Amino acid sequence: MTSRRCPGATSLTVTEDRFGVLEDERTGERQAVRRFALDSGRGLSFQVVTLGAAVTALSLPDRRGAVEDIVLGFDSLQDYVEHSALSLSGVMGRVSGRVGGASFRLGENIHFVTENDGHHHRDGGVAAFHKALWEAKMLEDGVLLSHVSWDGAGGFPGAVLAEVSYRLPRDSVLPELWVDMTAVATAPTPLDMSLAMPFNLAGHDAGEPALKDHLLTLDADQYLATTRDFIPTGQLWYVGGTCLDFRKPVWLGLAMERPPIGGLEHTFCLTPMPPQERPRFVARLEHPMSGRAVEVRSDHCAARVYSFWDLSPPWVMDQAAGTGDDVGRTEPAPEGHFYKENRASADELFPDYVDLYAGPEEEEEGAGDAAEAGEQPECLEEGERPPTQKSDVSCHVSATTLPGLAGKGGSSYYKNGAIMITPQGYPNAVNKIPLNLAKKILEDMDFQFIKLFFIV
């Protein structure tokens, strides 16, 4: 274990140790997974590991000074491997969300990506960023992690250099964690990175009763209509008069009970903002009892809100992406490619690349015209039970009849026990945006920024 104080920082300390070792069963190669623990010296501390650039712990005091870890996670590397389908606090990419039919057209070519959510692609599939082993180095006020995804990984074209930095700014008035995401590619390719951080501000193990006592505010007046497989239909529905209107603070206890699925899994269209006001306010999650709150800011056009409504042991174990067999692998590049591993030198792949932090000139992305409204689903009346659907039978079994998902510190996680607020692009956008616009967006979408404010 090593411990040091970051250069130029008066209170920020960093400790590095080994979280575990990954072994590729096919090659026998063993790679250490590094863990960095950062303490702001002002109450906020967190841990990040090089597997998936995932945040494994984030602690914050309440108004009385009692410190709690407020993100779900696991104690061991093996648990993260076995439950990789959950993407707990990892960086999602290349594409966050779903790609309908696990295919898309780019130019004259149709690209087929891996199916890992029925017949659809979700959160990067077998070559997902949250399953990759990232390189890491120290910054003055945090940690920088980088990953090279090879051309053809998971079916996507072009090689991608992705970087994520976690920083604790020294000059902020309130405790803050800044998460900067940047990616550049050797060819046009879909890129929509995001961070899947599951919050329960009462404590990671506080469960559904405590989550119901949270208030959620979201700067969105529309949400995406979807199929039963959560693939957008192209329709945009207004939140006004529905249980999904979070434009003013709403208790999650009321909001989670009324959608027919028995929880939240919706993508909201954020109110358009001019480029000079980005990163813009996305959402605020509050737990009045503890005094903790988190504000999410981003330059994305949408935000997915997910309450783990379908979390049950059958769901966790049956997902093809959750077997863990594809985590941390050194995959061979396609035949004839100019490098052989996904950890190829970034200098070799991107010889002209200089500064990831410079970023491109920002352009405003419009949500486009709303599709003609169809029949909008109604929310359930208060106290009404959601209908049992064949594909969702396990989601409606009483939690007392099933063992919970084993989490950190001997805790058990059940459905609706945490909430993710994930800024991202529109799901399946690569199959919806006209080609002449998609080519420009795909080439220019190389800088993404998320800022999280943790307020005591």
PEFENWO-V651946 format. One record per helix or strand of 2 or more residues. SS is the DSSP state (H for helix, E for strand). FROM is the first residue (numbers start at 0). LEN is the number of residues. If there is no record, write none. Layout:
# PEFENWO-V651946
SS,FROM,LEN
SS,FROM,LEN
This chain:
# PEFENWO-V651946
E,1,4
E,12,11
E,29,10
E,44,5
E,54,7
E,66,3
H,76,6
H,83,3
E,90,2
E,97,2
H,99,3
E,102,4
E,108,4
E,119,3
H,124,3
H,128,3
E,134,4
E,141,8
H,152,3
E,159,8
E,175,10
E,193,2
E,197,2
H,206,5
E,214,4
E,219,7
E,231,7
E,249,2
H,251,7
E,264,6
H,274,3
E,279,8
E,291,7
E,301,5
H,312,6
H,319,3
H,345,4
H,389,7
H,398,3
E,404,2
H,407,3
E,411,2
E,418,6
H,428,3
H,434,10
E,446,9
